[in-house]
């Protein structure tokens, strides 16, 4: 099942076929901390994937991996911290 897809610099949620409240999902913003300094600021804030504790961001021939670091704060932000980088298999 597709939870999110990468489109023109941001992750977008794919349609889900379950009873999750989609308005509540859209209200959350993922804030990515750490990782390479070359990762654009535009990628560091994006819609938070519902139910996923990990985010994988394509960047410079590889993927930057982030894991959820805590609970949602008062501004509806979810913090994800950088954990690793992997290369894209050729």
C-alpha positions in Angstrom: 0.0 0.0 0.0 1.3 3.4 -0.9 1.6 5.7 2.1 3.4 8.6 0.4 5.2 9.4 -2.8 7.9 11.8 -3.8 6.7 14.5 -6.2 8.6 17.6 -7.3 10.6 18.1 -4.2 8.0 17.1 -1.5 6.4 14.0 -0.3 2.7 13.7 -1.0 0.3 11.2 0.5 -1.2 8.6 -1.7 -5.0 7.9 -1.3 -5.7 5.4 1.4 -8.6 3.0 1.5 -9.3 2.9 5.2 -11.2 4.9 7.8 -8.3 7.2 8.9 -9.4 10.9 9.2 -7.5 12.5 6.3 -8.0 16.0 7.5 -6.2 15.2 10.8 -3.3 13.6 8.7 -2.9 16.7 6.6 -2.7 19.0 9.6 0.6 17.5 10.7 3.9 18.7 9.4 7.2 16.7 9.6 10.2 18.7 10.5 13.5 17.0 9.5 16.5 17.6 11.7 20.1 16.7 11.0 21.5 15.1 7.9 23.6 16.8 5.3 23.8 20.6 5.1 23.1 20.3 1.4 19.6 19.0 2.0 17.3 21.9 0.9 15.3 23.7 3.5 12.2 23.1 1.4 12.6 19.3 2.0 13.0 19.8 5.8 9.3 20.7 6.2 6.7 18.4 4.6 3.4 16.7 5.3 4.0 14.0 8.0 3.3 10.5 6.7 0.6 9.0 9.0 1.5 6.0 11.0 5.1 5.9 9.7 8.0 6.3 12.1 10.5 6.7 9.2 10.9 9.0 6.3 13.2 8.4 3.3 14.2 11.4 1.3 16.0 11.0 -2.1 19.1 13.2 -2.2 22.2 13.3 -4.4 22.2 9.7 -5.6 21.1 8.2 -2.4 18.5 8.4 0.4 18.6 10.3 3.7 16.8 8.4 6.4 15.0 10.1 9.3 13.2 8.5 12.2 10.4 10.0 14.3 12.0 11.5 17.4 9.1 12.4 19.6 5.5 13.5 20.1 3.6 16.2 18.3 4.2 19.6 19.8 1.5 22.4 20.1 2.1 23.6 16.5 1.2 20.2 15.0 4.8 19.5 14.0 6.4 16.0 14.2 10.2 16.0 14.6 12.1 13.4 12.6 15.9 13.1 13.2 18.4 12.0 10.6 19.8 8.4 11.2 21.6 7.3 8.1 22.3 7.7 4.4 22.1 4.9 1.8 23.1 4.8 -1.8 20.6 4.0 -4.6 21.3 0.6 -6.1 22.2 0.7 -9.8 
